[in-house]
C-alpha cells in the first residue's frame, strides 16, 4: 500500500532536530508556546479533524470544489478502515484488506494530510493544537467519531483491554483473533447491545447474525447469546428476527429487555437485572459519546448540537459538525449519513468561501441507506429521506424498509460500499 507523503510537514521537525535535544526544558517551552505546524498563506484555510467517512469526504470535496483554498485533514492514523461492512470481516467472509484504504488520492487532490493527534481546540483564536504544533483555521470541520462510555458498566473499565468492542476502526483485528480462538474451544459468545444512541443502530444485530453464520458454517460447538437492552432490534426488526429464528435457531439466542448491571471478567460473567450469563467470549457494546475533543472545545457534553437544519455548531458558526458526534438530529449515526453530510457541508463551505451570507444558503438534509447482511450473501435494508419543514421548523423523515433477505440485496450492499469507497479514496 502506498505511503502518504506529507507536505514538508514540516519545518517543525527539521527545526526541532537542529535545535538539539527534546529534554524537559524543550517540553515546557513547547507546551507553553507550541510551534506553528503550517505557516499561514494568503489562501483561506479549512481544517478538518478526523479522516473517517465524513471528514475525508468533506476534505476531498472542498478541495475539488475550491482549488485555491488550503484544506488540511488531521488524522491520527495513516490509513482508513471502514466500520460499515466490517462484520463480513469478523465472520470470515471478506479479508481485512477489503476494508482498508490510504489517503494517497486525497493528497493528490491537494489536501494537506497531517498525521497528528488533536490535543486542543481554541475557538476564540481559531487554533487547532496537535502533538506537533498548532494550525490556524478560517473554518473548522469536526468529524472525530465516538468514544466508549466504559464507566457506565461496572467492571468494564478494568477489563476493556481484554474485550475489544469493534465499533472503532481496527479494533476488529483483535476481536477477529479472539473469534478464531473461539472456533477451537466453542462455548458461549455473549453479546450486549445498549440502548440508543450509539454508532450504527443495526450494526450489533447484523454482527449477531454474522457470528452465528460463522459458527454454523464452521461447525463450532458454540452459541451466540444476544442480550439486548431494547425491546426488539432498533431497526429492521422483522428481518433480523426472521433470520435468527429461521437460519440460526441452534446457534443464536436473542433476549430482549436485558439491562446489564456489571461485568466480571475474572469470573467470565455478564451480570444483568434478570440474572448472570457466563461467557467464553464476550462482545459487550458500551454506551457511546462523542470524542473527547468535542467536550474540550466546549461544543457539547455527551454529544454536540448543530444549528438545525444546518451542520453548523450551535456554539460557533465557524465550526461544522459531521458524522456520529451530533446529538440533536434524527439522523442515525451511520457511515452513509456521515458521507452525505460531508458532501453537504462541502457545498455549504464552498458558498461561504465565496462570501455568500449564511442566510442566503438554503439548507440541505442528508439521505440514508443501511444494508445489513444476515448470512454470507443475503441482506436486508432500510432507507430514509430527510426534509426541512420551514412552517413547522422541524425535520421530517420518510422511510422505506426491505425485511426480506435476498442475494440481490447483498449484491446491492457490496455495490453501495464499493461506490462510496471509490468516491472517498479512488482516483478523482
MOWO-V512609 format. One line per field, one symbol per residue. ss: DSSP state (h for helix, s for strand, l for the rest). phi: phi as a letter, one per 30 degrees, with the letter a starting at -180 (. if undefined). burial: I if it has 9 or more other ideal C-beta (glycine too) atoms within 8 Angstrom, else O. Layout:
ss = ???
phi = ???
burial = ???
//
This chain:
ss = llllllllllhhhhhhhhhllllhhhhhhhhhlllsllllllllssssslllhhhhhhhhhhhhhllllsssssllllsssllllhhhhhhllllhhhhssslhhhhhlllssslllsssssllllssssllssssllsssslllssslhhhlllhhhhhhhllllllllhhhhhhhhhhhhhhhlssssssslllllllllhhhhhhhhhhhhhhhhlllsssssssllllllllhhhhhhhhhhhllllssssllllsssssllllssssllssssllsssslllssslhhhhhlllslllslslllllsslllllsssllllsllllllllhhhhhhhhhhhhhhhhhhhllllhhhllllllssssssslllllsssssssssssllllssssssssssssshhhhhhhhhhhhhhhhhhhlll
phi = .dddcddfekeedddddddjccddddedddddbddddbedcdddbccccjccedddddeddddddbedcdccccbdcdbcbddeiddddddidbdeedccbccedddddjddccdbcdcabcddchbcccdckbbdbcbbccbdicbcceddcejdedcddcbddicbeiddddddddddddedcijccccbcdddcadhededddeeddddeddddciddabcccccdcdaedaheedddddedccbdcbbccbdhccdclbcdddhbccbdckcbdbdbbbccdebadeedddediclcdbcccdecccddddadccccbjdddbcbddddbdddddddddddddddeddddjddedccddbcdcbbbcbdcadbcbbabbaccbccddchadcbbcbbbdcdadddddddddeddddddddbded
burial = OOOIOIOOIIOIIOIIOOOOOOOOOIIOOIOOOOIIIIOOOOOOIIIIIIIIIIIIIIIIIIIIOIOOIIIIIIIOIOIIIIIIIIIIIIIOOOOIOIIIIIIOIIIOIOIIIIIIOIOOIIIOOIIIIIOIIIIIIOIIIIIIIIIIIIOOIOIIOOIIOOIOIIIIIOIIOOIIOIIOOIIOOIIIIIIIIIOOOIIIIIIIIIIIIIIIIIIIOOOIOIIIIIIIIIOOIIIIIOIIIIIIOOIIOOIIOIIOOIOIOIIIIOOIIIIIOOOOIOIIIIIIIIIIIIIOIIIOIOIIOOIIIIOOOIIIIOOOOIIIIIIIIIIOOOIIIIIIIIIIIIIIIIIIIIIIIOOOOOOOIOOOIIIIIIIIIIIIOIIIIIIIOIIIIOOOOOIOIOOOIIIOIIOOIIOIIOOIIOOIIOOIIOOO
//
